[in-house]
Amino acid sequence: MTLTELRYIVALAQEGRFSRAAERCSVSQPTLSVAIQHLEEELEVPLFERGKNQVSLTEVGEQVVAQAIRTLEEAERVRQIAHRGRNPLEGELKLGVIHTVGPYLLPDLIVSLRTLAPAMPLAIEESMTATLAEMLARGEVDAAILALPFAQPGIRVRPLYDEPFKVVVPCGHPWQDRPLVSTEEVDGEEVLLLKAGNCFRDQVMDACPQISGADTEVRQGHSIETIRCMVASGFGISVLPAGALCKPYSTDFLRIIPFSDPAPSRRIALAWREGFPRLKALEALCQAVARLDNPCYQHLPGGRRLA
């Protein structure tokens, strides 16, 4: 059994006539007919009922052709993988991104990456760090953009940039005209946080020691966008990453206040599996991030090449 024979039976099943199937496969009709007959003899079962002017699949033939189609699709994927191996900047790159980075970084990153690798679209999976770690290990994503610290056996990491935290308050808040706020002043009684389990929530609580661990539904949100709306509505204040506060995400209903030194921040990094073959694709991704002209991202000096 060969892939060529499988192509022939798929063509005959779809065309219904030997002449049209042979033309589609760019072979003579006798060549196609002999090949299909050889396959039927090998399988010891007829795949087609042959009429005077038309052929139709037998019951077994329908199952064999369905499987042949799947087999040919998988064979094509093998060729695509090999092609990407020859040119790592061609073909999709499966990229995971944490929720608190994806919506703010990706629009500009995709534009930047297109100039470096126009034939490498990103297939994006947005999720929490723990889920992305599992997907990396299972090979369901090729790389992930997440916040440090992050350590997992078999996974390599390269820091990309630092992102400062900033305080957001509603218009009319007593702090709205302040140039700076210290981390000690952020009072847990009025701070809106992400739901438990999000790494950014943990980083904010580590940075602002006055935030208590008390939880109430009104002081938590499932996303940064929800928290932003809650602050704008006057439910409290929050601490958000700078990238989520740049245009077009700023609003006249909020006031953004930097922290006094030492200002808290988080370090964003790229993670990938050891042995991942498309290192040039990851290099292009890192370069695309480094090219972003956004004051919210404090780029780090270029490190060693990925290995």
C-alpha positions, 0 to 999 in steps of 0.5 A, spaced: 500 500 500 502 506 497 500 513 498 499 514 491 494 508 491 491 512 496 490 518 492 488 514 486 482 511 490 480 518 493 480 521 486 476 515 484 471 515 489 470 523 489 470 523 481 466 517 480 469 515 473 476 512 472 477 517 466 476 523 470 480 520 476 486 519 472 486 526 469 485 529 476 491 525 478 495 526 471 496 519 469 493 514 464 487 511 465 490 504 465 495 506 470 490 508 475 486 502 474 491 497 475 494 501 481 487 500 484 486 493 482 493 492 486 490 495 492 484 491 492 488 485 491 492 486 497 487 488 501 483 482 499 476 486 499 473 490 493 473 497 494 468 499 488 462 496 484 464 497 477 458 499 472 458 501 465 459 508 466 460 509 473 463 506 479 461 507 486 464 505 493 462 498 497 461 499 504 468 497 506 470 502 500 467 508 504 470 506 510 477 505 507 476 512 503 475 515 509 481 513 512 485 514 506 483 521 506 485 522 513 492 518 512 493 523 506 492 529 510 497 527 516 502 525 510 501 532 508 502 535 515 509 531 515 511 535 509 509 541 512 513 540 518 519 538 514 518 544 510 518 549 516 524 545 519 528 548 512 525 555 513 523 556 521 520 562 519 514 559 515 508 556 518 504 558 524 507 558 531 503 556 537 504 562 542 501 562 549 500 568 553 497 570 560 491 573 560 494 580 563 499 580 557 495 578 551 490 583 550 495 589 551 502 586 548 499 582 542 496 588 537 503 591 537 507 585 537 503 582 531 505 588 527 512 588 529 513 580 527 510 581 520 515 585 518 520 580 521 517 573 519 511 575 514 510 567 513 509 566 520 502 567 523 501 566 530 496 561 533 494 564 540 492 561 546 490 565 552 490 562 559 493 562 566 500 561 567 499 554 570 495 552 564 500 554 559 506 551 563 502 544 562 501 546 555 508 547 554 510 541 557 505 537 552 507 540 546 500 544 545 504 550 544 511 552 542 512 557 546 509 562 552 509 569 554 508 569 561 511 573 568 517 571 572 518 567 576 517 561 572 521 555 573 519 548 570 523 542 568 525 542 561 523 549 560 527 554 558 526 562 559 528 568 556 526 575 560 523 580 555 522 586 558 520 589 565 513 592 566 511 597 572 505 597 576 501 603 577 495 605 581 488 607 578 483 611 582 476 614 579 475 621 578 474 625 584 478 620 589 483 624 594 489 622 590 487 624 583 492 630 583 498 626 586 504 625 582 506 619 586 503 614 591 508 609 595 506 602 596 505 602 603 499 607 602 495 602 598 490 600 603 487 593 602 480 596 604 479 599 598 483 595 593 480 591 587 484 585 585 483 579 580 480 573 583 485 568 586 489 564 582 492 569 578 499 570 578 498 578 577 494 578 583 499 575 587 505 580 585 500 586 587 499 583 594 507 582 594 508 589 592 503 592 596 504 589 603 498 593 606 493 589 602 490 584 607 488 577 605 480 579 606 476 577 600 469 580 598 466 579 591 465 586 590 473 587 591 475 582 586 474 581 578 475 576 573 479 580 568 483 587 568 477 590 564 472 588 569 477 591 574 478 598 570 470 598 569 469 597 577 474 603 579 471 607 574 464 606 577 467 608 584 468 602 587 475 603 589 482 603 587 486 598 584 494 596 581 494 595 574 500 593 569 502 599 565 501 596 559 493 595 560 493 603 561 496 606 555 492 608 549 487 605 547 486 603 554 486 609 558 479 613 559 477 620 562 474 616 568 480 614 571 486 617 574 493 613 573 498 615 578 505 612 578 509 609 584 514 612 588 521 609 588 522 603 589 516 602 584 514 595 583 514 592 577 513 585 573 518 581 569 515 578 562 519 573 559 518 568 553 518 560 555 519 554 550 521 547 551 528 545 551 530 542 544 525 546 540 527 546 533 525 553 531 529 557 535 530 562 529 522 563 530 523 564 537 529 569 536 524 573 531 519 573 536 524 576 541 526 581 536 519 583 535 518 585 542 524 589 542 522 593 537 516 595 540 516 603 542 512 603 548 514 606 554 510 601 558 515 596 556 522 597 559 526 593 554 532 589 557 539 588 554 539 583 549 541 576 552 545 570 548 542 567 542 537 562 544 539 555 545 
